[in-house]
Amino acid sequence: ITAKEAEDMGMLYGVFSSNELMPAAMELARRLAQGSKSAIGLTKKIVNRSFQSDYATMAELESDGQAILFSTDFHKEAVRRFQSKEPPLYNWDKMGESNN
């Protein structure tokens, strides 16, 4: 398949020319930095473990990770905002778009 087809299927975040790649990467990094640092750090650890783990172990690690992250201040604030109908701290579905 082509890069554009892969992007349309959701397999890629985006397709960029060589001049667009660094600005796009920096923008993605900036957006990710606005998210939960605990979630990003734990996700990185779990992904790194995935290379040496079977499916059952990975499912358990993910479940444990979610349980841990439910107790973070970021999650508590996200729940409070949701219940108050305030805008979210971070819109995961629109990573490429401005949150404002």
N, C-alpha and C positions, 0 to 999 in steps of 0.2 A: 504494500500500500504506500501511497505518497505521504509526505509529512502533513500535508493539509488534511488528508483523509483521517490520519491518526489523530490530529487535533479535533476534527469534527466528531470523532468517536469518543473523545474524552480521555484518550491515552496520553496526550501531551497538554501541558499548560498553555503553550503557544508556539508558533513558528516565527522565527525572526531572521532577518538578514544579518550578515556579519557586523554591519554598523549599528544595528538595533539591539544586538544581543547583550552587550554590557549594560546599556541603560535599562533594558527590560529586567536583567538579573538584579540590578541595584534596586529597581522599583519593587520587585518581588521581595527582596531581602528587607526593604523598608516596611512593606506591608506585614510580613511575617513577624517583624520585630514589635509590631503593635499588638500581636496576639499573646496568648498565655505562654510565658517562657517555660513554665513547668511542663506544659503539654508538649511543647516543641522539644525540650530536652529529653523527656521520657520517650517520646516517639522516636527520637534519634537512637536512644539506647535499645529500644525494642527492635527497630529495623536492623541495627548492627547485630543483634543476637539472632535475627532471622536466618542469617547465613549458615549457622551451625545448629539450628533447631528444627524439630519436626512440627507439623501442623498443630498437634495437641498442645505442645509446649507454647507455641505462639499464641494460640487462643487463650491459654491461661495467663500469659504475660499481658495480653491486651486487656483481659478482664481485670486483672490486678491493677493495671495502669489506670483504667477508668475509675476503679474504686478509690485509688489514691487521689486522682484529679478532682473527684467530686467534692473533696474536702478543702480545695484551695480557695483563696479569697477571690480569684478571678471567676471561678464557677459560681460562688455565692453571689457575687455582684451581677453576673450574667442572669442568674435566676431572678434576682430582685428586679432587674431592669425588665425582664420578660413579664413578670407579674404586674409591674407598674406600667406596662405598655410603652416603655422608653426604648429608644433605639439601642441596638446591641453594642457591646464594646467592640465587637469585631464581626464582620459579615463574611463568613467562610465561603459562601456561595458566590461572592463577587470579588474575589481576590484581585482581579485585574482592574477593578473600578474603584473610584474614590468612595470612601465611607461617608463622606459628608453630604 
